[in-house]
């Protein structure tokens, strides 16, 4: 695992009905690393902590390949996911060879145990099948190529979770599911859209819902219909009076169930994280006021943990009516309290996924949520590599350690989706004429991309001329370092070449970043360009033209051409786009080539020009002299502008060469 790996999601503990009490105060912690402030830990520190955590889990494996005793399906899933975190490098698929040999053997045995213990009839794992199935899907998502049975097991597990959502049969595909609605006042909005502990309907809670969404997200995404009805469920567990009729307060936090009333089930750390990543996985945008309120509350939880870390490491909840920042728990007027159901590491797992769905992780920024999570976890790790259990919701040392490893490894934080597009201009292009490729790289989100590199493989029969700043040409390829791209950001690069022979040439470019791209299909693009041969044009050929056109962008434009072939060729080309889309004036500064067809019906003029009296662009003008029909005009610029071939209005084209009269005199 490396800190920048963001290709997977982490899972929480089984919210067991059997309580596992383990209060561990800060005074009892045997720290494996020295305490530091947020943002003072390095990536190497994080990777070392993950390795120690995985080693601890690895040492607890049962002889049959499973882990744990109380909840073996869940604990084995946590172990398999932890192995996956350690085996995944930035921007690369999971590689078992990144693990020590003994751990490679153990993860194979653990995956085999999971596959052997999936229920053949339902596709679920037991006990508490919603929790366990979500966790198992998370675990298997790392190891799809490890065993031929994994893809089928994932498919069956997904079907189980989709079919057991409290949603109409049209969504679940299950005729036994209730035809409920999440609309306010429907009478079913208190459960519709969420999940229960098992395949029973009419009840939901946010903890089960979070595990189900996690399993679906990591194994192909949450289906649109499933997400569409889950959005209302999330709204109904968020404590916001403006959008939730069940809200008992207005702080923006997440609760276990709608209308939770008072106590630790309301506005708590664990369910706020699930609320946030639920919105994220359902596709709710960051600008949504509900998301903004949940982000602020989630950051308050992390800040409250930082404030209390010297004395206690336990999960918390908020009982104030409005969001009011941090305070010392137990002090007069403080509206935060310890949640004795526990789940400190569960909450750090869920908050990492939730905040990470909208705010990029940044280990070097002390104000960033991830730097604070790293500080909270690394300053608490035990000398044996484990993390201590906080009450029922952390369940067991394997579960607590699994939560911590997943949070550190950014499991479930959505990675960025990079894409690249390309245009060529002009096309067609003449042999020896400059050709410009314009490449645009876009981060389609939702995560930020780091270390973005664009590589363009040039055609064999072109000569490289230049490229944008940050690009380097070597052995037929141009490599551009684009740095970091935030969600929604773009970077544009221009590469200029000169074709050396006629025919069709193909230029291919690809982009990648540090993170594994969820959709690699749009990371590569190719562009074909037609290269035309240059037919020698007799000296003394004149091309004269003027008129009006309506350009491809809808603008009206005027032009004039008065050029003559020679050594060198000479004359002037003027073009004016009158807007409103892109108004500009162009005037040639040099004519580099004139090509005239043998029948004098077509001419191409190549040259350089200024736009609005400044700068320099290459241009290509193509005209036709159709002798009675409406002549045509087209201009293409190296900046990407293209008028398209247009019929000329109120004007015409004349193409004549000096030897034409001689041919007529000779009767030819």
C-alpha positions as CSV (number, residue, x, y, z in Angstrom):
1,X,0.0,0.0,0.0
2,X,1.1,3.5,-0.6
3,X,-0.6,6.6,0.8
4,X,-1.7,8.0,-2.5
5,X,-3.5,4.8,-3.4
6,X,-7.2,5.7,-3.6
7,X,-8.7,2.9,-5.6
8,X,-10.6,1.0,-2.9
9,X,-12.9,1.6,0.0
10,X,-12.8,0.3,3.5
11,X,-15.3,-1.4,5.6
12,X,-16.5,-1.2,9.0
13,X,-17.1,-3.6,11.8
14,X,-20.1,-5.8,12.3
15,X,-22.4,-3.8,14.5
16,X,-22.9,-6.9,16.6
17,X,-25.7,-7.2,19.1
18,X,-23.3,-9.1,21.4
19,X,-21.4,-6.3,23.1
20,X,-17.6,-6.4,23.2
21,X,-16.5,-4.0,25.9
22,X,-13.0,-2.7,25.6
23,X,-12.4,0.8,27.1
24,X,-8.8,1.8,26.4
25,X,-7.8,5.2,27.7
26,X,-4.8,7.0,26.3
27,X,-2.8,6.3,29.4
28,X,-2.9,2.5,28.6
29,X,-1.9,2.8,25.0
30,X,1.5,1.3,24.0
31,X,2.4,3.6,21.2
32,X,4.5,2.2,18.3
33,X,5.5,5.6,17.0
34,X,6.3,8.9,18.7
35,X,3.4,11.4,19.1
36,X,3.6,14.2,16.6
37,X,1.3,17.0,15.4
38,X,-1.0,16.6,12.4
39,X,0.9,16.9,9.1
40,X,4.2,15.9,10.7
41,X,3.9,12.3,9.7
42,X,5.3,11.3,6.4
43,X,4.1,8.8,3.7
44,X,6.8,6.4,5.0
45,X,5.3,6.6,8.5
46,X,1.9,5.8,7.2
47,X,3.2,2.9,5.1
48,X,5.1,1.5,8.0
49,X,2.0,1.7,10.2
50,X,0.0,-0.1,7.6
51,X,2.6,-2.8,7.3
52,X,2.6,-3.3,11.1
53,X,-1.1,-3.5,11.2
54,X,-1.3,-6.1,8.4
55,X,1.4,-8.1,10.1
56,X,-0.6,-8.1,13.3
57,X,-3.7,-9.3,11.5
58,X,-1.7,-11.9,9.6
59,X,-0.4,-13.5,12.8
60,X,-4.0,-14.2,14.0
61,X,-5.1,-16.4,11.1
62,X,-6.9,-19.6,12.0
63,X,-5.8,-23.0,10.6
64,X,-8.7,-23.1,8.2
65,X,-7.7,-19.8,6.6
66,X,-10.3,-17.7,8.4
67,X,-9.8,-14.9,10.9
68,X,-11.5,-14.2,14.2
69,X,-14.0,-16.2,16.2
70,X,-17.0,-14.1,16.9
71,X,-17.7,-12.9,13.4
72,X,-15.5,-14.9,11.1
73,X,-17.0,-13.7,7.7
74,X,-16.6,-10.1,8.7
75,X,-13.2,-10.5,10.4
76,X,-11.8,-12.5,7.5
77,X,-13.1,-9.9,5.1
78,X,-11.3,-7.2,7.1
79,X,-8.1,-9.2,6.9
80,X,-8.4,-9.8,3.2
81,X,-9.0,-6.1,2.6
82,X,-6.0,-5.2,4.7
83,X,-3.8,-7.5,2.6
84,X,-5.2,-5.7,-0.4
85,X,-4.3,-2.3,0.9
86,X,-0.7,-3.5,1.5
87,X,-0.5,-5.0,-1.9
88,X,-1.7,-2.0,-3.9
89,X,0.7,0.7,-5.2
90,X,-0.3,4.1,-6.5
91,X,-1.9,3.9,-9.9
92,X,-1.4,0.2,-10.2
93,X,-3.7,-2.8,-9.8
94,X,-3.3,-5.0,-6.7
95,X,-0.2,-7.2,-7.0
96,X,0.1,-10.1,-4.6
97,X,3.9,-10.0,-5.2
98,X,4.0,-6.8,-3.1
99,X,3.3,-9.0,0.0
100,X,5.9,-11.1,1.8
101,X,5.8,-14.8,0.7
102,X,4.1,-16.0,3.9
103,X,1.4,-13.4,3.6
104,X,0.8,-14.3,-0.1
105,X,0.0,-17.9,1.1
106,X,-2.2,-16.6,3.9
107,X,-4.3,-14.3,1.7
108,X,-4.9,-17.1,-0.8
109,X,-6.2,-19.3,2.0
110,X,-8.4,-16.4,3.4
111,X,-9.9,-15.8,-0.1
112,X,-10.5,-19.5,-0.5
113,X,-12.3,-19.5,2.9
114,X,-14.5,-16.6,1.9
115,X,-15.5,-18.2,-1.4
116,X,-16.2,-21.6,0.3
117,X,-18.4,-19.9,2.9
118,X,-20.6,-17.8,0.7
119,X,-24.2,-19.1,0.8
120,X,-24.8,-20.8,-2.6
121,X,-28.6,-20.0,-2.6
122,X,-28.7,-16.3,-1.6
123,X,-25.1,-15.1,-2.5
124,X,-24.8,-13.7,1.0
125,X,-22.3,-14.2,3.8
126,X,-23.5,-14.8,7.4
127,X,-24.0,-13.8,10.2
128,X,-25.6,-10.3,9.9
129,X,-25.6,-10.8,6.1
130,X,-25.9,-7.1,5.1
131,X,-22.7,-6.3,7.0
132,X,-20.9,-9.5,6.1
133,X,-21.8,-9.4,2.4
134,X,-20.7,-5.8,2.0
135,X,-17.4,-6.5,3.8
136,X,-16.8,-9.6,1.7
137,X,-17.4,-7.7,-1.5
138,X,-15.0,-5.1,-0.4
139,X,-12.4,-7.7,0.3
140,X,-12.8,-9.6,-2.9
141,X,-12.7,-6.4,-5.0
142,X,-8.9,-6.5,-4.5
143,X,-8.4,-10.0,-5.6
144,X,-10.6,-10.6,-8.7
145,X,-7.8,-12.4,-10.5
146,X,-6.6,-14.5,-7.6
147,X,-9.3,-17.2,-8.0
148,X,-11.5,-17.9,-11.0
149,X,-14.5,-18.1,-8.6
150,X,-14.2,-14.5,-7.4
151,X,-16.1,-12.7,-10.2
152,X,-19.0,-15.0,-9.8
153,X,-19.0,-14.6,-6.1
154,X,-19.0,-10.8,-6.5
155,X,-21.9,-10.9,-8.9
156,X,-23.9,-13.1,-6.5
157,X,-23.1,-10.9,-3.6
158,X,-24.1,-7.7,-5.5
159,X,-27.4,-9.3,-6.5
160,X,-28.1,-10.2,-2.8
161,X,-27.5,-6.6,-1.7
162,X,-29.5,-5.0,-4.5
163,X,-32.4,-7.4,-3.9
164,X,-32.6,-6.7,-0.2
165,X,-32.7,-2.9,-0.2
166,X,-35.9,-1.5,1.1
167,X,-37.0,-0.4,-2.3
168,X,-39.8,-1.1,-4.8
169,X,-39.5,-4.4,-6.8
170,X,-38.8,-2.4,-9.9
171,X,-35.5,-1.3,-8.2
172,X,-34.6,-4.5,-6.4
173,X,-35.7,-7.1,-8.9
174,X,-37.2,-8.9,-5.9
175,X,-41.0,-9.3,-5.9
176,X,-40.9,-9.8,-2.1
177,X,-39.6,-6.2,-1.5
178,X,-42.1,-3.6,-0.4
179,X,-43.4,-1.0,-2.9
180,X,-42.2,1.8,-0.7
181,X,-41.5,5.5,-1.3
182,X,-39.0,7.9,0.2
183,X,-41.2,10.9,-0.4
184,X,-42.1,12.8,2.7
185,X,-45.5,11.8,4.0
186,X,-45.6,8.5,2.2
187,X,-45.8,6.5,5.4
188,X,-42.8,4.4,4.4
189,X,-40.1,7.1,4.3
190,X,-38.7,6.0,7.6
191,X,-37.2,2.9,6.1
192,X,-37.4,3.2,2.3
193,X,-34.1,3.3,0.5
194,X,-32.0,1.8,3.3
195,X,-31.0,-1.7,4.4
196,X,-31.8,-4.0,7.4
197,X,-29.5,-6.5,9.0
198,X,-30.8,-9.3,6.8
199,X,-33.3,-9.9,4.0
200,X,-36.3,-8.5,5.8
201,X,-38.2,-5.4,4.9
202,X,-39.9,-2.5,6.7
203,X,-36.8,-1.5,8.7
204,X,-33.5,0.2,7.9
205,X,-30.6,1.7,9.7
206,X,-27.6,3.8,8.5
207,X,-24.9,1.3,9.7
208,X,-26.3,-1.6,7.6
209,X,-26.9,0.9,4.7
210,X,-23.3,2.1,4.8
211,X,-21.9,-1.5,4.5
212,X,-24.2,-2.3,1.7
213,X,-23.3,0.8,-0.3
214,X,-19.6,0.2,0.3
215,X,-19.7,-3.4,-1.1
216,X,-21.6,-2.2,-4.2
217,X,-19.4,0.9,-4.7
218,X,-16.2,-1.2,-4.7
219,X,-17.5,-3.9,-7.1
220,X,-18.8,-1.8,-10.0
221,X,-20.6,1.1,-8.4
222,X,-24.0,1.7,-6.9
223,X,-26.7,1.1,-9.6
224,X,-28.5,4.3,-10.5
225,X,-31.9,3.1,-9.4
226,X,-30.5,1.9,-6.1
227,X,-28.8,5.2,-5.6
228,X,-31.8,7.2,-6.6
229,X,-34.0,5.9,-3.8
230,X,-31.1,5.8,-1.3
231,X,-30.7,9.6,-1.5
232,X,-34.1,10.0,0.3
233,X,-33.0,7.6,3.0
234,X,-29.8,9.6,3.6
235,X,-31.8,12.8,3.7
236,X,-34.1,11.3,6.4
237,X,-31.2,10.3,8.7
238,X,-29.5,13.7,8.5
239,X,-30.3,16.2,11.3
240,X,-31.4,19.1,9.2
241,X,-34.8,20.6,9.9
242,X,-35.1,22.2,6.5
243,X,-35.0,19.0,4.5
244,X,-35.8,16.2,7.0
245,X,-39.2,16.1,8.8
246,X,-37.8,13.6,11.3
247,X,-34.9,15.8,12.4
248,X,-34.8,16.5,16.2
249,X,-31.9,19.0,15.8
250,X,-30.3,21.1,13.1
251,X,-26.5,20.4,13.2
252,X,-26.1,18.5,9.9
253,X,-24.9,15.3,11.5
254,X,-26.0,11.7,10.6
255,X,-28.1,9.5,12.8
256,X,-28.7,5.7,13.0
257,X,-32.3,5.9,12.1
258,X,-34.8,8.7,11.2
259,X,-36.3,10.3,14.2
260,X,-33.7,8.9,16.6
261,X,-34.7,11.3,19.3
262,X,-31.8,11.7,21.8
263,X,-28.6,10.0,22.9
264,X,-25.7,8.3,21.1
265,X,-27.7,7.1,18.1
266,X,-28.2,10.7,16.9
267,X,-25.7,13.0,15.2
268,X,-22.9,10.6,15.9
269,X,-19.4,10.2,14.4
270,X,-20.0,6.8,12.9
271,X,-23.2,7.5,11.0
272,X,-22.1,11.0,9.9
273,X,-19.3,9.3,7.9
274,X,-21.8,6.8,6.4
275,X,-24.1,9.7,5.5
276,X,-21.4,11.5,3.7
277,X,-20.0,8.6,1.7
278,X,-23.6,7.6,1.0
279,X,-24.2,11.0,-0.6
280,X,-20.9,10.6,-2.5
281,X,-21.6,7.1,-3.8
282,X,-25.2,8.2,-4.8
283,X,-23.7,11.0,-6.9
284,X,-24.9,14.0,-4.8
285,X,-22.7,17.0,-5.7
286,X,-20.5,18.8,-3.2
287,X,-22.5,22.1,-3.7
288,X,-25.7,20.5,-2.4
289,X,-26.5,22.2,1.0
290,X,-27.1,18.8,2.7
291,X,-23.6,17.7,1.7
292,X,-22.1,21.0,2.8
293,X,-23.7,20.7,6.2
294,X,-22.5,17.1,6.6
295,X,-18.9,18.1,5.6
296,X,-18.8,20.8,8.3
297,X,-20.2,18.4,10.9
298,X,-17.7,15.7,9.9
299,X,-14.8,18.1,10.2
300,X,-16.1,19.1,13.6
301,X,-15.9,15.4,14.7
302,X,-12.3,15.1,13.5
303,X,-11.4,18.4,15.3
304,X,-13.1,17.2,18.5
305,X,-11.1,14.0,18.3
306,X,-7.9,16.0,18.0
307,X,-8.9,18.1,21.1
308,X,-9.6,15.0,23.2
309,X,-6.9,12.7,22.0
310,X,-4.6,13.3,25.0
311,X,-7.2,11.9,27.4
312,X,-9.5,9.5,25.6
313,X,-10.0,7.7,22.3
314,X,-13.7,6.9,22.0
315,X,-16.5,7.6,19.5
316,X,-18.6,10.7,20.2
317,X,-22.0,12.2,19.4
318,X,-23.4,15.7,19.5
319,X,-26.5,16.7,21.4
320,X,-26.7,20.5,20.7
321,X,-29.5,21.8,18.6
322,X,-27.2,23.6,16.2
323,X,-23.6,23.0,15.0
324,X,-21.4,24.8,17.5
325,X,-17.8,23.7,16.9
326,X,-15.6,21.9,19.4
327,X,-15.4,22.0,23.2
328,X,-13.9,20.0,26.1
329,X,-16.2,17.1,26.8
330,X,-17.6,17.4,30.3
331,X,-17.1,21.1,30.6
332,X,-20.1,23.3,31.3
333,X,-22.0,24.0,28.1
334,X,-20.1,21.5,26.0
335,X,-22.5,19.7,23.6
336,X,-20.3,16.7,22.7
337,X,-20.4,13.4,24.6
338,X,-18.8,10.0,24.6
339,X,-20.8,7.4,22.7
340,X,-20.5,4.2,24.8
341,X,-21.6,2.0,21.8
342,X,-18.0,2.8,20.7
343,X,-16.6,2.6,17.2
344,X,-13.8,5.2,17.3
345,X,-12.0,3.4,14.5
346,X,-15.3,2.6,12.7
347,X,-15.9,6.4,12.7
348,X,-12.4,7.2,11.4
349,X,-13.0,4.7,8.6
350,X,-16.4,6.1,7.7
351,X,-15.3,9.7,7.9
352,X,-12.3,9.1,5.8
353,X,-14.5,7.7,3.0
354,X,-17.1,10.5,3.5
355,X,-14.9,13.5,3.7
356,X,-12.7,11.9,1.0
357,X,-15.6,11.7,-1.3
358,X,-15.6,15.5,-1.5
359,X,-12.2,16.9,-0.2
360,X,-8.9,15.5,-1.5
361,X,-6.6,13.9,1.0
362,X,-3.4,15.9,1.7
363,X,-1.0,14.5,4.2
364,X,1.2,17.6,4.2
365,X,-1.6,20.1,5.1
366,X,-2.2,20.2,8.9
367,X,-5.7,21.5,8.3
368,X,-6.7,18.6,6.0
369,X,-8.9,15.9,7.3
370,X,-6.5,13.1,6.2
371,X,-3.5,14.6,8.0
372,X,-5.6,14.7,11.1
373,X,-6.8,11.1,10.7
374,X,-3.2,10.0,10.2
375,X,-2.2,11.8,13.4
376,X,-5.1,10.3,15.4
377,X,-4.3,6.7,14.2
378,X,-0.5,6.7,14.2
379,X,-0.3,8.2,17.6
380,X,-2.5,5.4,19.0
381,X,-1.2,2.3,17.3
382,X,-0.1,-0.4,19.8
383,X,3.5,-1.8,19.8
384,X,2.3,-5.1,18.3
385,X,0.8,-3.3,15.3
386,X,-2.9,-3.5,16.4
387,X,-5.3,-0.7,17.3
388,X,-7.3,-0.9,20.5
389,X,-11.0,-1.8,20.5
390,X,-13.5,0.9,21.4
391,X,-16.7,-0.7,22.6
392,X,-19.2,-2.7,20.7
393,X,-18.9,-1.0,17.3
394,X,-15.1,-1.8,17.0
395,X,-16.0,-5.4,17.9
396,X,-12.6,-7.1,18.0
397,X,-8.9,-6.2,17.6
398,X,-9.0,-7.5,14.0
399,X,-11.9,-5.3,13.2
400,X,-10.5,-2.2,14.9
401,X,-7.1,-2.7,13.2
402,X,-8.9,-3.4,9.9
403,X,-10.8,-0.1,10.2
404,X,-7.5,1.8,10.9
405,X,-5.6,0.2,8.0
406,X,-8.5,1.0,5.6
407,X,-8.7,4.6,6.8
408,X,-4.9,5.1,6.4
409,X,-5.0,3.4,2.9
410,X,-7.9,5.7,1.8
411,X,-10.0,2.6,1.0
412,X,-13.3,3.7,-0.5
413,X,-12.1,7.3,-1.3
414,X,-13.3,7.8,-4.9
415,X,-10.4,8.1,-7.2
416,X,-10.2,10.7,-10.0
417,X,-11.4,9.9,-13.6
418,X,-8.9,11.4,-16.1
419,X,-9.7,11.7,-19.8
420,X,-7.9,13.2,-22.8
421,X,-9.2,14.6,-26.0
422,X,-7.3,15.8,-29.1
423,X,-7.9,18.0,-32.2
424,X,-5.6,18.5,-35.2
425,X,-5.3,21.6,-37.4
426,X,-5.2,22.0,-40.3
427,X,-6.7,18.7,-41.6
428,X,-6.0,18.0,-44.4
429,X,-2.5,19.4,-44.2
430,X,0.1,19.7,-46.9
431,X,3.5,18.0,-46.9
432,X,5.9,20.4,-45.1
433,X,3.2,22.5,-43.6
434,X,3.1,22.8,-39.8
435,X,0.4,20.6,-38.1
436,X,-0.8,21.4,-34.6
437,X,-2.2,18.9,-32.1
438,X,-4.2,20.3,-29.3
439,X,-4.6,17.9,-26.3
440,X,-6.9,18.6,-23.4
441,X,-6.7,16.5,-20.2
442,X,-9.7,16.7,-17.8
443,X,-10.1,15.4,-14.3
444,X,-13.8,14.3,-14.2
445,X,-13.5,13.7,-10.5
446,X,-14.7,13.1,-7.9
447,X,-11.2,12.9,-6.4
448,X,-8.3,15.1,-7.2
449,X,-5.5,13.7,-9.4
450,X,-1.8,13.9,-8.5
451,X,1.3,13.3,-10.7
452,X,-0.6,13.6,-14.0
453,X,1.5,12.7,-17.0
454,X,0.5,13.0,-20.7
455,X,2.4,11.0,-23.3
456,X,1.9,11.6,-27.0
457,X,3.4,9.1,-29.5
458,X,4.1,11.0,-32.7
459,X,3.6,9.4,-36.2
460,X,6.8,8.1,-37.7
461,X,6.8,10.4,-40.7
462,X,6.7,13.8,-39.0
463,X,9.3,16.2,-37.7
464,X,8.8,17.5,-34.2
465,X,8.8,21.3,-34.1
466,X,7.7,22.4,-30.6
467,X,5.5,21.7,-27.6
468,X,4.0,23.6,-24.6
469,X,5.9,24.3,-21.5
470,X,6.4,21.3,-19.3
471,X,6.7,18.9,-22.3
472,X,9.8,17.0,-23.4
473,X,10.4,15.4,-26.8
474,X,12.5,12.3,-27.1
475,X,12.7,9.3,-29.5
476,X,9.4,10.1,-31.2
477,X,7.3,10.8,-28.1
478,X,6.4,13.9,-26.2
479,X,5.9,13.6,-22.4
480,X,4.2,16.4,-20.5
481,X,4.2,16.7,-16.7
482,X,0.8,18.2,-15.9
483,X,1.2,18.0,-12.1
484,X,-1.9,17.9,-10.0
485,X,-5.4,18.4,-11.4
486,X,-8.3,19.2,-9.0
487,X,-11.8,17.8,-9.6
488,X,-13.1,19.5,-12.7
489,X,-9.8,21.0,-13.7
490,X,-8.3,20.8,-17.2
491,X,-4.8,21.2,-18.8
492,X,-4.2,22.0,-22.4
493,X,-1.1,21.2,-24.4
494,X,-0.1,22.0,-28.0
495,X,2.3,20.0,-30.0
496,X,3.6,21.2,-33.4
497,X,5.0,18.9,-36.1
498,X,5.7,18.9,-39.8
499,X,4.5,16.0,-41.9
500,X,7.2,14.7,-44.4
501,X,5.1,12.5,-46.8
502,X,1.6,12.2,-48.0
503,X,-1.0,9.7,-46.7
504,X,-2.9,9.3,-43.4
505,X,-0.9,9.7,-40.2
506,X,-2.1,8.7,-36.7
507,X,-1.1,10.4,-33.5
508,X,-1.9,8.7,-30.2
509,X,-1.9,10.2,-26.7
510,X,-2.5,8.8,-23.2
511,X,-2.8,10.2,-19.7
512,X,-2.3,8.7,-16.3
513,X,-2.0,9.9,-12.7
514,X,-0.8,8.4,-9.4
515,X,-4.3,7.0,-8.7
516,X,-5.9,4.0,-10.4
517,X,-8.4,5.4,-12.9
518,X,-11.9,3.9,-12.6
519,X,-12.5,4.3,-16.3
520,X,-9.4,3.8,-18.4
521,X,-11.3,3.7,-21.7
522,X,-11.1,7.5,-22.1
523,X,-7.4,7.8,-21.0
524,X,-6.2,7.2,-24.6
525,X,-7.1,9.1,-27.8
526,X,-6.0,8.8,-31.4
527,X,-6.3,11.3,-34.2
528,X,-6.0,10.7,-38.0
529,X,-4.8,13.4,-40.3
530,X,-4.7,13.5,-44.1
531,X,-1.4,14.7,-45.5
532,X,-1.7,15.9,-49.1
533,X,1.2,16.0,-51.6
534,X,2.3,19.3,-52.9
535,X,1.8,19.6,-56.6
536,X,4.3,22.0,-58.2
537,X,2.5,25.2,-59.1
538,X,3.7,27.3,-62.1
539,X,5.2,30.6,-61.3
540,X,2.9,33.5,-61.9
541,X,-0.3,31.8,-60.7
542,X,-2.7,34.4,-59.2
543,X,-5.5,33.7,-56.8
544,X,-7.9,36.6,-56.2
545,X,-11.0,36.3,-54.1
546,X,-13.3,38.2,-51.9
547,X,-16.8,37.9,-50.4
548,X,-18.8,36.9,-47.4
549,X,-19.5,33.6,-45.6
550,X,-21.3,32.3,-42.6
551,X,-18.7,30.4,-40.6
552,X,-19.2,27.0,-38.9
553,X,-19.6,28.7,-35.5
554,X,-22.5,30.8,-36.9
555,X,-20.5,34.1,-37.1
556,X,-20.6,36.2,-40.3
557,X,-17.2,36.8,-41.8
558,X,-15.6,38.6,-44.8
559,X,-12.4,37.9,-46.6
560,X,-10.1,39.0,-49.4
561,X,-7.2,37.2,-51.1
562,X,-4.7,38.6,-53.6
563,X,-1.7,36.4,-53.9
564,X,0.7,35.2,-56.6
565,X,3.0,32.1,-56.7
566,X,6.7,32.8,-57.1
567,X,10.1,32.5,-55.5
568,X,9.0,33.6,-53.0
569,X,5.2,33.7,-53.3
570,X,3.7,37.0,-52.3
571,X,0.4,38.8,-51.6
572,X,-2.1,39.3,-48.8
573,X,-4.8,37.4,-47.2
574,X,-7.3,39.1,-44.9
575,X,-10.1,37.6,-42.9
576,X,-12.5,39.1,-40.4
577,X,-14.9,37.1,-38.2
578,X,-17.5,39.6,-37.1
579,X,-18.8,37.6,-34.1
580,X,-20.5,37.3,-31.8
581,X,-18.9,34.0,-31.0
582,X,-15.2,34.8,-31.7
583,X,-14.7,38.1,-33.4
584,X,-11.2,38.8,-34.7
585,X,-9.2,40.3,-37.6
586,X,-6.5,38.3,-39.4
587,X,-3.9,39.7,-41.8
588,X,-1.2,37.6,-43.4
589,X,2.4,38.4,-42.7
590,X,3.9,36.0,-45.2
591,X,2.8,33.5,-47.9
592,X,4.7,30.3,-47.7
593,X,3.1,28.2,-50.4
594,X,0.4,28.4,-53.1
595,X,-1.0,25.2,-54.6
596,X,-3.2,25.4,-57.7
597,X,-5.0,22.4,-59.3
598,X,-4.2,21.5,-62.9
599,X,-7.8,22.5,-64.0
600,X,-7.5,25.8,-62.1
601,X,-10.7,25.1,-60.1
602,X,-9.0,24.7,-56.7
603,X,-6.3,26.6,-54.8
604,X,-4.7,26.3,-51.4
605,X,-2.8,29.2,-49.8
606,X,-0.5,28.6,-46.8
607,X,1.1,31.2,-44.7
608,X,1.5,33.1,-41.4
609,X,-0.6,35.8,-40.0
610,X,-1.3,38.1,-37.1
611,X,-4.6,38.2,-35.2
612,X,-5.8,41.6,-34.1
613,X,-2.4,43.0,-35.0
614,X,-0.4,40.7,-32.6
615,X,1.0,37.2,-32.3
616,X,1.5,34.7,-35.0
617,X,-0.6,31.8,-36.3
618,X,-0.3,29.5,-39.3
619,X,-3.2,29.5,-41.7
620,X,-4.5,27.4,-44.6
621,X,-7.0,28.8,-47.1
622,X,-8.8,26.6,-49.5
623,X,-10.9,28.1,-52.3
624,X,-12.8,26.8,-55.4
625,X,-13.5,28.6,-58.6
626,X,-16.6,26.7,-60.0
627,X,-17.2,28.9,-63.0
628,X,-20.9,29.6,-62.7
629,X,-21.8,27.8,-59.5
630,X,-21.2,29.5,-56.1
631,X,-17.5,29.4,-55.2
632,X,-16.4,28.1,-51.8
633,X,-14.0,29.4,-49.1
634,X,-12.4,27.8,-46.0
635,X,-9.8,29.0,-43.6
636,X,-8.1,26.9,-40.9
637,X,-5.8,28.3,-38.2
638,X,-3.2,26.6,-36.1
639,X,-5.1,27.8,-32.9
640,X,-7.9,25.5,-33.8
641,X,-10.2,27.9,-35.6
642,X,-12.0,26.5,-38.6
643,X,-14.6,28.3,-40.7
644,X,-15.6,25.1,-42.5
645,X,-16.1,24.9,-46.2
646,X,-18.7,27.6,-47.0
647,X,-20.4,28.9,-50.1
648,X,-19.4,32.5,-50.9
649,X,-22.0,35.2,-50.8
650,X,-21.6,38.5,-52.7
651,X,-18.2,37.6,-54.1
652,X,-16.2,35.1,-56.2
653,X,-12.9,33.4,-56.8
654,X,-10.6,33.7,-59.8
655,X,-7.6,31.4,-60.4
656,X,-5.3,32.2,-63.3
657,X,-1.7,31.3,-64.3
658,X,0.5,33.0,-66.8
659,X,0.9,29.9,-69.1
660,X,-2.9,29.5,-69.4
661,X,-2.9,32.1,-72.2
662,X,0.0,30.3,-74.0
663,X,-1.9,27.0,-73.8
664,X,-4.9,28.7,-75.4
665,X,-2.7,30.2,-78.2
666,X,-1.4,26.7,-79.0
667,X,-4.9,25.3,-79.2
668,X,-4.5,23.3,-76.0
